[in-house]
Amino acid sequence: MFKVAVLGASGYVGAELTQLLAAHPQIASLQLFHSGSETGSGEKQGVVPFHTFAPKARALVAQTVAPFSVDALAADLDAVFLCTPHELSAELAPALLQKAKVVIDLSAGFRFADAAVYPRTYKFAHPNPQLLAQAVYGLPELDAAGLDNAQVIGCAGCYVTASTLALAPLVQAGLLRSDVAPVISAVSGVSGAGRKAALNSSFCEVSLAPYGVHNHRHQPEIEKNLGVPVVFTPHLGNFKRGILASIYTFTKQGVTAADIEGAFNKAYGGQPLVRLLGAGVYPAVQQVEQTPFCDIGWSFDAARSQVSIFSALDNLLKGAASQSVQCFNLRFGLPMTMGLLPTVLPASGVVA
């Protein structure tokens, strides 16, 4: 049995993660912390019941949520989960490693080995660059190597997960033209903007609009994962949660529909949390919300050598909270889906 803590349990992602961990069969102790400044009401908080932040968890999660300090952390923790701003995660990690075997960061604080990325992309100088080389990237379906003994895990972002999982099999199989960058158009629900009140994410202001055109901070992470340039444009949609990514690219001459299907099956045939819908079947946000799955479908125009790929996931779960639980499970030798599915299901990713 394991002892864990969550810093940032008051946010949307932190609240989802807390509920997963509270129900996890191998977690015996769960400490919860908030920053002391945000609850949705804007009021300062002391020690409060968790359902203050997640009313649907009333009578389901018994723990209280306290203001954070390193001294308040229990001794000999197995893991600390960080649902905090990038700068805070990057700053706190060394002190947290004195208390826990592993720090699992859901921000971008440890997603890059190169410290130079941070001032350029995230607008801050990384305070602990020595830890970046040690950090293991947390996207288990892409590469789980090193997660089993990591001290710091930097979990992949939500847009990045949807885009990378959709494109990686075709890139890895060498099926795509190298002279044409894949175009990724992805739409996220407003929970992706976080819980803090802002005019552009208030209910009456949200419609459907692009943002971060040509300069979104997730594009370098997608390119790092794939090893190829991409054109990435995110959009804000008028729904609460979920991401749908529509991706358009071209294959090399001679590539067939069977090659594409084979690449997806090879990549995800043993991955229970990626559901391959097959050619001509397309995912929808409502089919993945409140689940830990990424659904992928595609269409291939052989006459034009053009492939369109569509992926959908819940940005708060597979894009954040449930993905971090996958990483926790692998770190401690547990089944990857433990605490995420009713039972450990057999692999179901192969397209029949």
C-alpha positions as CSV (number, residue, x, y, z in Angstrom):
1,M,0.0,0.0,0.0
2,F,1.2,3.5,-0.9
3,K,1.2,7.0,0.7
4,V,0.7,9.9,-1.7
5,A,0.0,13.6,-1.7
6,V,-1.6,16.0,-4.2
7,L,-0.6,19.7,-4.4
8,G,-3.2,21.6,-6.3
9,A,-6.3,19.6,-5.3
10,S,-8.4,22.7,-5.7
11,G,-8.1,22.9,-9.5
12,Y,-10.1,21.1,-12.1
13,V,-7.3,18.6,-12.8
14,G,-6.4,18.2,-9.1
15,A,-9.9,17.5,-8.2
16,E,-10.2,14.8,-10.8
17,L,-6.9,13.3,-9.7
18,T,-7.9,13.3,-6.1
19,Q,-11.1,11.3,-6.8
20,L,-9.1,8.7,-8.7
21,L,-6.5,8.4,-6.0
22,A,-9.1,8.2,-3.2
23,A,-10.6,5.2,-5.0
24,H,-7.3,3.6,-5.9
25,P,-7.1,0.1,-4.3
26,Q,-3.4,0.4,-3.5
27,I,-3.4,3.9,-1.9
28,A,-3.7,3.8,1.9
29,S,-2.9,7.5,2.7
30,L,-3.8,10.6,0.7
31,Q,-2.8,14.1,1.7
32,L,-4.4,17.0,-0.1
33,F,-3.2,20.6,-0.4
34,H,-4.4,23.8,-2.1
35,S,-2.5,27.0,-2.8
36,G,-4.7,28.9,-0.3
37,S,-5.9,31.4,-2.9
38,E,-8.3,29.8,-5.4
39,T,-11.6,27.9,-4.9
40,G,-13.8,29.5,-7.5
41,S,-15.0,32.0,-5.0
42,G,-11.7,33.9,-4.8
43,E,-11.7,33.6,-1.0
44,K,-8.7,32.5,1.0
45,Q,-9.1,29.0,2.4
46,G,-7.8,27.2,5.4
47,V,-8.4,23.5,6.0
48,V,-11.6,22.7,4.2
49,P,-13.4,19.5,3.1
50,F,-12.5,18.3,-0.3
51,H,-16.1,18.7,-1.5
52,T,-15.6,22.4,-1.2
53,F,-13.8,22.1,-4.5
54,A,-15.7,19.1,-5.9
55,P,-19.3,19.0,-4.6
56,K,-20.0,15.7,-6.4
57,A,-17.4,14.0,-4.2
58,R,-19.3,14.7,-1.0
59,A,-19.4,11.5,1.0
60,L,-17.0,9.9,-1.5
61,V,-13.7,11.6,-0.6
62,A,-13.3,12.0,3.2
63,Q,-10.0,13.9,3.2
64,T,-9.6,17.6,3.9
65,V,-7.6,20.0,1.8
66,A,-5.0,22.2,3.6
67,P,-2.8,25.1,2.6
68,F,0.5,23.8,1.4
69,S,3.9,23.8,3.0
70,V,6.8,21.3,2.6
71,D,6.8,20.8,6.4
72,A,3.2,19.7,6.3
73,L,4.0,16.8,4.0
74,A,4.0,13.4,5.7
75,A,7.4,11.6,5.9
76,D,8.3,8.8,3.6
77,L,5.7,9.5,0.9
78,D,5.8,7.3,-2.1
79,A,4.7,10.0,-4.5
80,V,3.7,13.7,-4.7
81,F,1.5,14.8,-7.6
82,L,1.9,18.4,-8.7
83,C,-1.2,20.0,-10.3
84,T,0.4,23.4,-10.1
85,P,1.7,26.1,-12.4
86,H,4.9,25.2,-14.3
87,E,7.1,27.6,-12.4
88,L,6.0,26.4,-9.0
89,S,6.5,22.7,-10.0
90,A,10.0,23.5,-11.2
91,E,10.8,25.3,-8.0
92,L,9.4,22.8,-5.5
93,A,10.7,19.5,-6.9
94,P,14.0,19.3,-5.0
95,A,12.4,19.9,-1.7
96,L,9.6,17.4,-2.5
97,L,12.2,14.7,-3.4
98,Q,13.4,14.9,0.2
99,K,9.9,13.7,1.2
100,A,8.9,11.3,-1.5
101,K,10.3,8.6,-3.8
102,V,8.9,10.3,-6.9
103,V,7.5,13.6,-8.0
104,I,4.8,13.3,-10.7
105,D,4.3,16.7,-12.3
106,L,1.2,17.4,-14.4
107,S,2.5,20.8,-15.5
108,A,5.2,21.4,-18.1
109,G,7.8,21.9,-15.5
110,F,9.7,18.7,-16.4
111,R,8.7,17.8,-20.0
112,F,11.9,19.0,-21.6
113,A,15.5,18.0,-21.0
114,D,16.8,21.3,-22.5
115,A,16.5,24.1,-20.1
116,A,16.7,26.6,-22.9
117,V,13.1,25.7,-23.9
118,Y,11.6,27.2,-20.8
119,P,12.5,30.9,-21.3
120,R,11.7,30.6,-25.0
121,T,8.4,28.7,-24.7
122,Y,7.1,29.1,-21.1
123,K,8.6,32.6,-20.3
124,F,10.6,31.6,-17.2
125,A,14.1,30.4,-16.5
126,H,14.0,26.9,-15.1
127,P,15.3,27.1,-11.4
128,N,16.5,23.4,-11.3
129,P,17.9,22.5,-14.7
130,Q,20.0,19.7,-13.1
131,L,16.7,17.8,-12.6
132,L,15.6,18.0,-16.3
133,A,18.1,15.4,-17.5
134,Q,16.8,13.0,-14.8
135,A,13.1,13.5,-15.5
136,V,11.2,10.8,-17.4
137,Y,8.5,11.9,-19.9
138,G,5.1,10.6,-19.0
139,L,3.2,9.3,-22.0
140,P,3.2,5.6,-21.4
141,E,1.8,4.4,-24.7
142,L,4.6,6.3,-26.6
143,D,7.5,5.1,-24.4
144,A,7.3,3.7,-20.8
145,A,11.1,3.1,-20.5
146,G,12.4,4.6,-17.3
147,L,9.1,5.1,-15.6
148,D,9.7,2.1,-13.3
149,N,12.5,3.8,-11.5
150,A,12.0,7.5,-12.1
151,Q,12.4,10.1,-9.4
152,V,10.7,12.9,-11.5
153,I,8.0,12.3,-14.1
154,G,6.9,15.1,-16.4
155,C,3.4,14.0,-17.7
156,A,2.5,14.9,-21.2
157,G,-0.1,17.7,-21.8
158,C,-3.6,17.2,-23.1
159,Y,-3.3,18.6,-26.6
160,V,0.1,16.9,-26.9
161,T,-1.3,13.5,-25.9
162,A,-4.2,13.7,-28.4
163,S,-1.9,14.8,-31.2
164,T,1.1,12.6,-30.5
165,L,-1.0,9.4,-30.1
166,A,-2.7,10.0,-33.4
167,L,0.4,10.7,-35.4
168,A,3.2,8.7,-33.8
169,P,2.3,5.3,-35.3
170,L,2.5,6.6,-38.9
171,V,5.7,8.6,-38.2
172,Q,7.4,5.6,-36.6
173,A,6.4,3.4,-39.5
174,G,7.9,5.8,-42.0
175,L,4.6,6.2,-43.9
176,L,4.4,10.0,-44.1
177,R,6.0,12.4,-46.6
178,S,8.9,14.3,-45.0
179,D,8.4,17.4,-47.0
180,V,4.9,18.2,-45.8
181,A,4.2,19.1,-42.1
182,P,1.1,17.5,-40.6
183,V,-1.6,20.1,-39.8
184,I,-3.2,19.7,-36.4
185,S,-6.5,21.5,-35.7
186,A,-7.6,20.7,-32.1
187,V,-10.6,22.0,-30.1
188,S,-10.6,21.9,-26.3
189,G,-13.3,22.5,-23.7
190,V,-13.0,25.5,-21.4
191,S,-11.7,23.4,-18.5
192,G,-8.4,23.4,-20.3
193,A,-8.0,27.0,-19.3
194,G,-8.0,26.1,-15.6
195,R,-10.3,27.1,-12.8
196,K,-9.2,30.7,-12.3
197,A,-11.9,33.1,-13.5
198,A,-11.1,35.0,-16.8
199,L,-13.2,36.9,-19.2
200,N,-12.2,34.9,-22.3
201,S,-13.3,31.6,-20.7
202,S,-16.5,32.8,-19.0
203,F,-19.7,31.1,-20.2
204,C,-21.1,34.1,-22.1
205,E,-17.8,34.8,-23.9
206,V,-17.0,31.3,-25.2
207,S,-18.0,30.4,-28.8
208,L,-15.5,28.6,-31.1
209,A,-12.3,30.4,-31.9
210,P,-8.6,29.7,-32.6
211,Y,-5.9,31.0,-30.3
212,G,-2.1,30.7,-29.9
213,V,-1.8,30.6,-33.7
214,H,1.8,29.9,-34.8
215,N,3.1,30.3,-31.2
216,H,1.3,27.9,-28.9
217,R,3.5,26.5,-26.2
218,H,2.5,22.9,-26.9
219,Q,3.8,22.8,-30.4
220,P,7.4,22.3,-29.4
221,E,6.4,19.4,-27.2
222,I,4.5,17.7,-30.0
223,E,7.5,18.1,-32.3
224,K,9.8,16.8,-29.7
225,N,7.7,13.6,-29.4
226,L,7.3,13.0,-33.1
227,G,10.7,14.2,-34.4
228,V,9.0,16.1,-37.2
229,P,7.7,19.7,-37.6
230,V,3.9,20.2,-37.4
231,V,1.5,23.0,-37.8
232,F,-0.6,23.2,-34.6
233,T,-3.6,25.4,-34.0
234,P,-5.7,25.0,-30.9
235,H,-9.3,26.3,-30.6
236,L,-11.5,27.0,-27.6
237,G,-14.9,25.3,-27.8
238,N,-18.1,26.0,-26.0
239,F,-18.2,22.8,-23.9
240,K,-16.7,22.0,-20.5
241,R,-14.3,19.2,-21.1
242,G,-12.7,17.1,-23.8
243,I,-10.4,17.5,-26.8
244,L,-11.0,16.6,-30.5
245,A,-7.9,16.8,-32.7
246,S,-8.3,16.7,-36.5
247,I,-5.0,16.0,-38.2
248,Y,-4.3,16.2,-42.0
249,T,-1.2,15.0,-43.7
250,F,0.1,13.1,-46.7
251,T,1.7,9.6,-47.1
252,K,4.5,8.5,-49.3
253,Q,3.6,7.1,-52.7
254,G,2.6,3.4,-52.5
255,V,1.3,3.5,-48.9
256,T,-2.0,1.6,-48.6
257,A,-4.9,1.7,-46.2
258,A,-3.6,-1.7,-44.9
259,D,-0.3,-0.1,-44.1
260,I,-2.0,2.6,-42.0
261,E,-4.2,0.2,-40.2
262,G,-1.2,-2.1,-39.5
263,A,0.8,0.8,-38.1
264,F,-1.9,1.7,-35.6
265,N,-2.4,-1.9,-34.6
266,K,1.3,-2.4,-34.1
267,A,1.5,0.7,-31.9
268,Y,-1.6,0.2,-29.8
269,G,-2.6,-3.5,-30.0
270,G,-1.4,-4.0,-26.4
271,Q,-2.6,-0.6,-25.1
272,P,-5.9,-0.9,-23.2
273,L,-6.4,2.9,-22.9
274,V,-6.2,3.6,-26.6
275,R,-9.3,2.6,-28.5
276,L,-8.8,2.2,-32.3
277,L,-12.1,2.9,-34.1
278,G,-10.7,2.0,-37.5
279,A,-11.1,3.6,-41.0
280,G,-14.2,5.6,-41.5
281,V,-15.3,5.6,-37.8
282,Y,-14.6,8.9,-36.1
283,P,-14.4,9.8,-32.4
284,A,-16.5,12.3,-30.5
285,V,-15.9,14.1,-27.3
286,Q,-19.0,12.7,-25.6
287,Q,-17.7,9.2,-26.1
288,V,-14.5,9.9,-24.1
289,E,-15.5,12.4,-21.5
290,Q,-15.3,11.1,-17.9
291,T,-13.1,8.2,-19.2
292,P,-9.3,7.5,-19.3
293,F,-9.4,6.6,-23.0
294,C,-8.0,8.1,-26.2
295,D,-10.2,7.2,-29.2
296,I,-8.6,7.3,-32.7
297,G,-10.2,7.0,-36.1
298,W,-9.0,7.8,-39.6
299,S,-9.8,8.1,-43.3
300,F,-7.4,7.5,-46.2
301,D,-7.8,9.0,-49.7
302,A,-5.5,6.7,-51.7
303,A,-5.8,8.7,-54.9
304,R,-4.3,11.7,-53.2
305,S,-2.1,9.9,-50.7
306,Q,-3.9,11.9,-48.0
307,V,-4.7,10.7,-44.6
308,S,-7.0,12.4,-42.0
309,I,-6.7,11.2,-38.4
310,F,-9.1,12.1,-35.6
311,S,-8.4,11.6,-31.9
312,A,-10.5,12.5,-28.9
313,L,-9.9,12.4,-25.1
314,D,-10.9,13.9,-21.9
315,N,-8.4,16.7,-21.3
316,L,-8.8,16.4,-17.5
317,L,-8.3,12.7,-17.5
318,K,-6.3,11.1,-20.3
319,G,-4.9,14.6,-20.9
320,A,-3.8,14.9,-17.3
321,A,-5.1,13.1,-14.2
322,S,-5.6,9.6,-15.3
323,Q,-2.4,9.7,-17.3
324,S,-0.5,10.6,-14.2
325,V,-2.1,7.6,-12.5
326,Q,-0.9,5.4,-15.3
327,C,2.6,6.7,-14.7
328,F,2.2,6.1,-10.9
329,N,1.1,2.5,-11.5
330,L,4.0,1.8,-13.8
331,R,6.5,3.5,-11.4
332,F,5.4,1.1,-8.6
333,G,5.0,-2.1,-10.6
334,L,1.2,-2.1,-10.7
335,P,-1.1,-2.8,-13.7
336,M,-1.2,0.4,-15.8
337,T,-5.0,0.6,-15.6
338,M,-5.4,0.0,-11.9
339,G,-7.8,2.5,-10.4
340,L,-8.9,3.7,-13.8
341,L,-11.1,0.8,-15.0
342,P,-13.5,-1.4,-13.2
343,T,-11.2,-4.4,-13.9
344,V,-8.0,-4.9,-15.7
345,L,-9.3,-5.4,-19.2
346,P,-7.6,-7.4,-21.9
347,A,-5.9,-5.4,-24.6
348,S,-8.7,-4.1,-27.0
349,G,-6.8,-1.7,-29.2
350,V,-6.6,-3.9,-32.3
351,V,-8.9,-3.1,-35.2
352,A,-10.6,-6.3,-36.3
